[in-house]
């Protein structure tokens, strides 16, 4: 369990905001505009539904989640609902709560990142949802599971089984300012050579080509993983992570490290990148001091308050690399909700999650720049290419290539070494050698 929760805590660092739990029960008047018929007949009695969210109270997404609670409460007034906004400390709180599974306030639903929740599902802590996905959707004339973007649902499966209901849909790539690109006669690159040309043009115009927080292991290891996914493939990447093969056994891993090293070797990161502390890099990007930001699709939401109105933030996929085994491997994941195995109100939880993922609540979600997980759902302006990126993927994985399931190795081995690689403290060859040595020591 220690390694499992190390990975859980690592992903919680993504927002770099730690806060204690705060929450409360909901109450609302009936909503006459509620779309469609109820998901199922309302459960009898006065059951209680307990929901834990990774959000802090008062954050935009927490307000949206509370609105879903209010909608559900209007439709099922006999069910008491408590939503607890645990913040980014939800990992440690759930770990503690597992020692008190019989408690009345044990969560029925947990909302978090699928990269984290998948590891918990493998431990038997969430209920399979395949049967529920075959039932009628809340406000669409199709099975519930068919309302979601197919590659998203496929990427969220754990050993072929559905455990989670997506709140959103994310992928990973380069963010850029379309207005800046137009002013420099640049277009989004589709090949490695075109990406290098973009970086050279930005650099020649006094703009840091790429912005980086060089002290943030969790973001830095994403670079090596993304290139390794394309060049070596997921099977070999995960085998190496488990110590079943050596990274040195396949030259594709060294090639991936060499691609990463190019950015520091050519001076494409901003001055002082090695010492930059999250979220300084993101601020440089929205200030127009850097041309590209390599990150996940939550950036429009996370940086909304700092994005000037003249900026036309857009996203493109990691360009195609020569010698790839999968030319357009993409990471696809979600913040999502799962029903805990030890929760007491599965039927209520399913009814809630059908409303939570219904078409009728998508406009209010995408208004927060959170990308919709539904087929035909509304798009946010900044992420108008995300569904195309996802649908065009040649192979898929969850975020970080699903390597978070390896817990302590992901945090304590790959993370620090990736930071040394991207900052130029380790050469690509030394990075691979040290990665093999530390992985062997970890598994000893």
C-alpha positions in Angstrom: 0.0 0.0 0.0 3.0 2.3 0.6 4.0 2.3 -3.1 0.4 2.7 -4.2 -0.2 5.8 -2.2 3.2 7.3 -3.1 1.9 7.4 -6.7 -1.4 8.8 -5.5 0.4 11.7 -3.7 2.6 12.4 -6.7 -0.3 13.2 -8.9 -1.9 15.4 -6.2 1.2 17.6 -6.5 0.1 18.5 -10.1 -1.9 21.5 -8.7 0.7 22.3 -6.1 -2.1 23.3 -3.8 -2.6 21.5 -0.5 -5.7 22.1 1.6 -7.6 20.4 4.3 -11.1 18.9 3.8 -14.1 21.2 4.0 -17.6 20.5 2.8 -21.2 20.2 3.7 -24.5 18.7 2.8 -26.5 20.1 -0.1 -30.0 21.4 -0.3 -31.9 22.8 -3.3 -35.4 23.5 -4.6 -36.6 21.2 -7.4 -35.2 22.1 -10.8 -38.0 22.2 -13.4 -35.4 22.4 -16.2 -33.8 19.0 -15.4 -33.4 17.3 -18.7 -34.8 13.9 -19.5 -36.3 11.3 -17.2 -34.6 10.2 -13.9 -31.8 7.7 -14.4 -33.8 5.2 -12.2 -36.6 5.3 -9.8 -35.7 7.2 -6.6 -34.5 4.9 -3.8 -36.8 4.6 -0.9 -35.9 5.7 2.6 -33.4 8.4 3.7 -30.2 7.0 2.4 -27.0 9.0 2.7 -24.6 9.5 -0.2 -21.0 10.6 0.6 -18.9 12.1 -2.1 -15.2 13.1 -1.8 -13.7 15.5 -4.3 -10.1 16.4 -5.0 -11.2 20.1 -5.3 -10.9 22.7 -2.6 -14.2 24.4 -1.7 -14.7 27.6 -3.7 -12.6 26.5 -6.7 -14.6 26.8 -10.0 -14.8 23.0 -10.5 -16.0 22.5 -6.9 -18.8 25.0 -7.6 -19.7 23.0 -10.7 -19.7 19.7 -8.7 -21.9 21.3 -6.0 -24.4 22.3 -8.8 -24.6 18.6 -9.7 -25.2 17.7 -6.1 -28.0 20.3 -6.1 -29.5 18.9 -9.3 -29.4 15.3 -7.9 -30.9 16.4 -4.6 -33.8 18.0 -6.4 -34.5 14.8 -8.2 -33.9 12.5 -5.3 -35.0 14.5 -2.3 -35.1 11.4 0.0 -31.3 10.9 -0.3 -29.1 13.0 1.9 -26.0 14.0 0.1 -22.7 15.2 1.6 -19.9 16.4 -0.7 -16.6 16.8 1.0 -14.0 19.0 -0.8 -10.8 17.4 0.4 -8.5 19.3 -1.7 -5.2 17.9 -2.9 -4.7 16.0 0.4 -7.5 13.6 -0.6 -4.8 10.8 -1.0 -3.7 10.8 2.6 -7.2 11.2 3.9 -8.5 8.2 1.9 -5.5 6.2 3.1 -6.5 6.9 6.7 -10.2 6.3 6.0 -9.5 2.8 4.8 -8.9 1.9 8.4 -12.5 2.9 9.2 -14.6 1.3 6.4 -17.7 0.9 8.5 -18.0 4.6 9.3 -21.2 6.4 8.3 -19.1 9.0 6.5 -17.0 6.5 4.4 -17.1 7.8 0.9 -19.4 6.2 -1.7 -17.8 8.2 -4.5 -14.3 9.6 -5.0 -13.4 12.1 -7.7 -9.7 12.3 -8.6 -7.3 11.8 -11.5 -7.6 8.5 -13.3 -3.9 8.0 -13.2 -4.3 7.8 -9.5 -7.6 6.0 -9.3 -6.4 3.2 -11.6 -3.9 2.1 -9.0 -6.6 2.0 -6.4 -8.9 -0.1 -8.6 -6.1 -2.6 -9.0 -6.1 -2.9 -5.2 -9.9 -3.8 -5.4 -11.0 -0.5 -3.9 -13.5 0.5 -6.6 -16.5 -1.3 -8.1 -16.7 -2.3 -11.8 -19.2 -0.3 -13.9 -19.5 -2.3 -17.0 -23.1 -3.4 -16.2 -24.1 0.1 -15.3 -22.6 1.5 -18.5 -24.9 -0.8 -20.5 -28.0 0.8 -18.9 -29.8 3.9 -20.3 -28.0 7.3 -20.2 -29.6 10.1 -18.2 -30.5 12.4 -21.0 -29.5 10.6 -24.2 -31.2 7.8 -26.1 -28.3 5.4 -25.9 -26.5 3.3 -23.3 -24.6 5.3 -20.8 -21.2 4.0 -21.8 -21.7 5.0 -25.4 -22.1 8.7 -24.5 -18.3 9.0 -23.8 -15.6 9.5 -26.3 -14.4 6.0 -27.2 -10.6 6.5 -26.9 -11.1 8.2 -23.5 -13.1 5.3 -22.1 -10.6 2.8 -23.5 -7.7 4.7 -21.9 -9.5 4.7 -18.5 -10.1 0.9 -18.3 -8.2 -1.1 -15.8 -7.3 -4.6 -17.1 -10.1 -4.3 -19.6 -12.8 -3.2 -17.1 -14.6 0.1 -16.6 -14.3 1.5 -13.1 -14.6 5.3 -13.6 -17.0 8.0 -15.0 -15.1 10.8 -16.6 -15.7 14.4 -15.4 -13.6 15.8 -18.2 -11.1 14.7 -20.9 -7.4 15.6 -21.0 -4.4 14.9 -23.2 -0.9 16.2 -23.3 0.9 18.4 -25.8 2.3 21.9 -26.6 0.4 25.0 -25.8 1.0 28.1 -27.9 -0.4 31.6 -28.7 -2.0 31.6 -32.1 -1.7 35.4 -32.3 2.1 35.2 -31.6 2.5 32.4 -34.2 0.7 34.5 -36.8 2.9 37.5 -36.1 5.9 35.3 -36.8 4.4 33.5 -39.7 4.5 30.2 -37.8 2.1 27.3 -38.0 1.8 24.4 -35.5 4.5 21.9 -36.4 3.6 18.3 -37.3 7.1 16.9 -37.5 10.2 17.1 -35.4 12.1 19.2 -37.9 9.2 21.6 -38.1 9.2 21.9 -34.2 12.9 22.7 -34.3 12.2 25.4 -36.9 9.6 26.9 -34.7 12.0 26.9 -31.8 14.7 28.6 -33.8 12.3 31.3 -35.1 11.1 32.0 -31.5 14.7 32.2 -30.3 15.8 34.5 -33.1 13.0 36.9 -32.1 14.1 37.1 -28.5 11.4 34.7 -27.2 12.3 31.7 -25.1 11.1 28.8 -27.3 9.9 26.6 -24.4 9.2 27.4 -20.8 10.1 24.9 -18.0 10.0 24.6 -14.2 13.3 22.7 -13.9 12.7 21.9 -10.2 9.4 20.0 -10.8 10.1 16.3 -11.1 6.5 15.5 -11.8 6.5 17.6 -15.0 10.0 16.9 -16.0 9.6 13.1 -16.2 6.7 13.7 -18.6 9.3 14.6 -21.3 11.2 11.4 -21.3 8.0 9.3 -21.0 6.3 11.0 -23.9 9.3 10.5 -26.3 9.8 6.9 -25.0 6.1 6.1 -25.6 6.5 7.0 -29.3 9.9 5.5 -29.9 9.9 2.3 -27.7 6.2 1.6 -27.2 4.2 1.1 -24.1 5.0 -2.6 -23.6 8.7 -2.1 -23.4 8.4 1.1 -21.4 6.3 -0.6 -18.7 8.6 -3.7 -18.8 11.6 -1.5 -18.2 9.8 0.4 -15.4 9.2 -2.9 -13.7 12.8 -4.0 -14.1 11.9 -6.9 -16.4 14.2 -5.5 -19.1 16.9 -2.8 -18.9 16.4 0.6 -20.5 19.9 0.1 -22.1 18.6 -3.0 -23.9 16.6 -1.0 -26.4 18.4 1.9 -28.1 15.0 3.6 -28.5 15.2 4.7 -24.8 18.5 6.4 -25.4 17.1 8.1 -28.4 14.2 9.3 -26.3 16.6 10.8 -23.8 18.6 12.4 -26.6 15.4 14.1 -27.9 14.8 15.5 -24.4 18.4 16.7 -24.1 18.1 18.7 -27.4 16.0 21.4 -25.7 18.7 22.3 -23.1 21.6 21.7 -25.4 20.2 24.2 -27.9 19.2 26.8 -25.3 15.5 26.5 -26.0 14.4 26.8 -22.3 14.2 30.2 -20.7 17.2 31.6 -18.8 17.3 30.1 -15.3 14.9 27.2 -16.2 16.9 24.7 -14.0 16.0 26.7 -10.9 12.5 27.7 -11.9 9.8 26.7 -9.4 6.2 25.7 -10.3 4.1 27.6 -11.5 6.6 30.2 -12.7 6.9 28.6 -16.2 3.2 28.8 -16.8 3.2 32.4 -15.9 6.0 33.1 -18.4 3.9 31.5 -21.1 0.8 33.5 -20.5 3.0 36.7 -20.2 4.2 36.0 -23.8 7.8 35.5 -22.7 7.9 32.0 -23.9 6.4 30.5 -27.1 5.6 26.9 -26.0 4.5 25.1 -22.8 4.5 21.3 -22.7 1.8 20.3 -20.4 -1.7 18.8 -19.9 -4.9 20.1 -21.1 -6.0 21.7 -17.8 -3.7 24.7 -18.6 -6.6 26.9 -20.0 -8.5 26.4 -16.8 -5.6 26.7 -14.4 -4.2 29.8 -16.1 -7.6 31.5 -16.9 -7.1 34.3 -14.4 -3.6 35.1 -15.8 -4.3 34.8 -19.5 -4.6 38.2 -21.2 -7.6 38.7 -23.5 -5.3 39.2 -26.5 -3.7 35.8 -26.1 -5.2 33.1 -28.3 -4.2 30.0 -26.5 -4.3 26.8 -28.5 -2.8 23.3 -28.3 -1.0 20.9 -30.7 0.1 17.3 -30.3 3.7 16.3 -29.8 4.9 16.2 -33.4 5.7 13.0 -35.3 9.1 11.7 -34.6 11.3 9.7 -37.0 11.5 6.0 -36.2 8.5 5.9 -34.0 6.8 2.6 -33.3 3.6 4.5 -32.8 3.6 7.8 -34.8 0.8 9.4 -32.8 0.7 7.7 -29.4 -1.3 10.0 -27.1 -2.0 10.1 -23.5 -5.6 10.4 -22.6 -7.0 10.7 -19.1 -9.6 12.3 -17.0 -10.5 13.6 -13.6 -13.1 11.0 -12.9 -15.4 9.5 -10.3 -15.4 6.0 -9.0 -17.7 4.1 -6.7 -15.8 2.7 -3.7 -16.1 -1.1 -3.0 -16.8 -0.4 0.6 -19.4 2.4 0.0 -22.9 1.7 1.2 -25.1 3.3 -1.5 -24.1 1.9 -5.0 -27.6 2.5 -6.5 -27.6 6.1 -5.3 -24.1 6.6 -6.5 -24.9 5.3 -10.0 -27.9 7.7 -10.3 -25.7 10.6 -9.2 -23.0 9.8 -11.7 -25.5 9.6 -14.6 -26.4 13.2 -13.9 -22.8 14.1 -13.2 -21.9 12.9 -16.8 -25.0 14.0 -18.6 -25.1 16.2 -21.7 -27.2 18.8 -19.9 -24.4 19.8 -17.6 -21.7 20.1 -20.2 -22.1 23.7 -21.1 -21.5 24.8 -17.6 -18.5 22.5 -17.4 -16.8 23.8 -20.6 -17.6 27.4 -19.6 -14.9 26.7 -17.0 -12.5 25.6 -19.9 -12.8 22.0 -18.7 -13.0 19.8 -21.8 -16.1 17.7 -22.2 -15.7 13.8 -22.2 -18.9 13.3 -24.2 -19.2 12.5 -27.9 -20.5 15.7 -29.5 -20.0 17.7 -26.3 -19.3 21.4 -26.4 -15.7 22.4 -27.0 -13.7 25.1 -25.3 -12.0 27.6 -27.7 -8.5 26.9 -26.4 -9.0 23.1 -26.7 -10.9 22.9 -30.0 -8.3 20.4 -31.3 -8.4 18.0 -28.4 -11.1 15.7 -29.7 -9.2 15.5 -33.0 -5.9 14.7 -31.2 -7.7 12.0 -29.2 -9.5 10.5 -32.2 -6.4 10.4 -34.4 -4.2 8.6 -31.8 -2.5 5.5 -33.2 -2.1 4.1 -29.7 -3.2 5.4 -26.3 -2.3 5.2 -22.6 -3.3 7.1 -19.5 -1.2 10.0 -18.3 2.5 9.4 -17.7 2.1 6.2 -19.8 0.3 4.6 -16.8 3.7 4.6 -15.0 2.2 6.0 -11.8 1.1 2.5 -10.9 4.7 1.9 -10.0 4.4 4.3 -7.1 7.7 4.8 -5.3 9.8 4.1 -8.4 7.9 6.7 -10.4 8.3 9.3 -7.7 11.8 8.5 -6.3 13.7 7.0 -9.3 12.3 8.3 -12.6 11.4 11.8 -11.3 14.7 13.0 -10.0 16.7 11.4 -12.9 14.4 13.0 -15.4 15.0 16.4 -13.8 18.8 15.8 -14.1 18.4 14.9 -17.8 16.2 17.8 -18.8 18.4 20.3 -17.0 21.6 18.9 -18.6 23.1 17.6 -15.4 23.1 14.1 -16.8 24.0 13.2 -20.4 21.5 10.9 -22.2 23.8 8.0 -21.9 24.5 8.6 -18.2 20.7 9.1 -17.6 20.0 5.6 -19.1 22.8 4.0 -17.1 21.8 5.6 -13.9 18.1 4.8 -14.5 19.0 1.1 -14.9 21.2 1.1 -11.8 18.6 2.9 -9.7 15.8 0.7 -11.0 17.8 -2.4 -10.2 18.5 -1.2 -6.7 14.9 -0.3 -6.2 13.7 -3.8 -7.1 16.5 -5.6 -5.2 
